[in-house]
Amino acid sequence: MKTIQLLNYARGEWIEGDNARDIPSAIDGSIVARTGSDGLDFKAMLDHARTVGGPALRKMTFHERAWMLKSLGLAIMERKEELYALNPHSGATRGDGWIDIDGGALTLLSYSSTGRKHLPDAHVTLDGPQEALAKEPGFIGQHIMTPKQGAAVHINAFNFPVWGMLEKVAPTLLAGMPCIVKPATATSYLCEAAFRIMIDTGVLPEGAVQLIVGGVGDLFDHLEGQDVVSFTGSAWTAGKLKNHPTVLKESVTFVAEQDSLNASLLGPDASPGTPEFDLFIAEVVREMTVKAGQKCTAIRRAMAPAAHLDAVEAAIKEKLAALSIGDPREKETTLGALVSCSQRDDVREKIAELVDGGARIVHGDPSANVGIEGGAFIEPTLLRADDPWSADAVHDVEAFGPVATIMPYKDIDDAIALANRGMGSLALSFFSHDPEAAATFVRGAAAFHGRMLVINRDNAKLSTGHGSPLPVLIHGGPGRAGGSEEMGGVRGLHHYMQRTAIQSTPDMIAAISGQYIPGASKTQSQVHPFRLKMSEMELGQTFYSDTREVTIEDIEHFANFTGDTFYAHMDEEAAKASPIFEGRVAHGYLILSFAAGLFVDPDPGPVLANTGLEDLKFLTPLYPGDTMRVELTVKSKSIKSEETGVVKWQVEVFNQDDEQVATYTLLTENTP
């Protein structure tokens, strides 16, 4: 294979760095690429992101940025074989690469969907409900989120050069913030190749993304208060960067995902022979061997009831013995190499620390020469700590490779305490079919773990597994794991946005947010809004219905027809005796049904279906003889795909005295 000269991408140009260094293949030590970043003007890169990339992204709405992410994700899927051709040199099998390459592209596509489904086609998103600040409705408070006006610096780990980049890029760009990507040198050739695919699409605004394939030089010296650093790597490096004088002085947002001694527990009910026992064994082995155990979410501590520990050891050893270690390019290989020989040596040192700290090796020889000469291969190593409370190293030392330690627990309280002894993790799994045991365990351990899976015979086939971060769920954890969160759907955007409290009139806040706010001015629709495509609708556009009288016959018919004969609708004396009614009242769901009859346009058209309602409140009782009318207002629009989108309508029901009877948000599927 010809050695690749990696290039930085700075201020819209591909630039070769000075003093390049060699990157060896994990397979045999041959040189895969040369890389370096010396000579770059890091201050100019930050300025370019802030003054060119940021304004360009902020001109786009959330939906426009979401469509951009979709284009990027599809482009990577279309050209993914280029990445798979490089993947084995990182030591990864094709199966390992699927998590990184396809997983990265799917993260972009997931965030594209999140943006179109859950964010408005606007530049500002609302955070929480409006707050009344005065007795009169004309002065309110509303929290909004807007993009930070700095640059996001992404510092990524070696183990997932594609996914690790894209799981940060996706929420950053969707939030409207430009980013500077700095991959780990050992696998930067994969990151650079994926980055090139994104640039080649032509959909990214100038300055939206830049790439550093080497050291960051004096970059941190030029950070400012609107910038964000998102870091994945060791706790030692995170601490060093987090305490950089400029980061402290400027109060730079710092997001850290770092060391994590993740645990998996066999529930007290999961004895040998149960489905949960077999699932637990399979998951521990999978997490030891996928990516050669080089995963921040991998299982490092496997815990089981003391009575079952021998059976656990025997079952894991049997599966590990069947593995095929070797060239990751070969289909029969089930365990590839570590990313480099230096990483292999580090794993060997950490195993020695675990042994010195009270654990013993029960399977594997970490010093054995396996695989291809010159490669970074190591045997999967299983350790056992029979007294986990005296073997502190197993809770404090992470061997970042195909290594795990099994240990016993006495009872559920001991299991909780051992799980939490890791002082914070990204992921924990609990294998049990006993709801009471699961509830007790999760309540006792959740505060120490970012994500928890309860796996059993009922959900195993659907489960994504212990070690799989998902775009819609948070990835991060407390304490040792860094104390931060990434992804988590819309939550992942919040690191790159500023929450601001706005105090003003509903009209002013509607103008600021680009979304209708209850209480803001309305524009009467000359055409029934159900006859309009989403692109033809205006926010605040309102349909005013005719009125309808609600009679005692209506109430009784509804009660008998539905079976809802609650006393407040059917018994005049009992209703009057209630502290909240003056007599019989209309059913809430009758009011909703009549409201729909007043505002629905029945003919086929751009409105395809009613998909739900939110925030329903009944405010004033409606009595027999009262009349009701409806105001239906376009509140927000979200595009789901080229064929459909979701419109949110503010529905307000009034009586003859213009008192609000009910209010809710209606969701409809519409033609864009």
Buried (B, 14 or more C-beta within 10 A) or exposed (E): EEEBEBBBBBBEEEBBBEEBEEBBBBBBBEBBBBBBBEEBBBEEBBBBBBBBBBBBBBEBBBBBBBBBBBBBBBBBBEBBEBBBEBBBBBBBBBBBBBBBBBBBBBBBBBBBBBBBBBBBBBBBBBBEEBEEEEEEEEBBBBBBBBBBBBBBBBBBBBBBBBBBBBBBBBBBBBBBBBBBBBBBBBBBBBBBBBBBBBBEBEBBBEBBBBBBBBBBBEBBEBBBEBBBBBBBBBBEBBEEBBEBEBBEEBEBBBBBBBBBBBBBBBBBBBBBEBBBBBBBBBBBBBBBBBBBBBBBBBBBBBBBBBEBBBBBBEBBBEBBEEBEBBBBBEEEBBBBBBBBBEBBEBBBEBBBBBBEBBBEBBBBEBEEEBBBEBBBBBBBBBBBBBEBBEBEBBBBBBBBBBBBBBBBBEEBEBBBBBBBBBBBBBBBBBBBBBEEBBEBBBEBBBEBBBBBBBBBEEEBEEBEBBBBBBBBBBBBBBBBBBBBBBBBBBBBBBBBBEEEEBEBBBBBBBBBBBBBBBBBEBEEBEEBBBEBEBEEBEBBBBBBBEEBEBEBEBBBEBBEEEEBEEBBBBBBEBBEEBEEBEBBBBBBEBBBBBBBEBBBBEEEBBBBEEEEBEEBEBEBBBBBEBBBBBBBBBBBBBBBEEEBBBBBBBBBBBBEEEEBBBBBBBBBBBBB
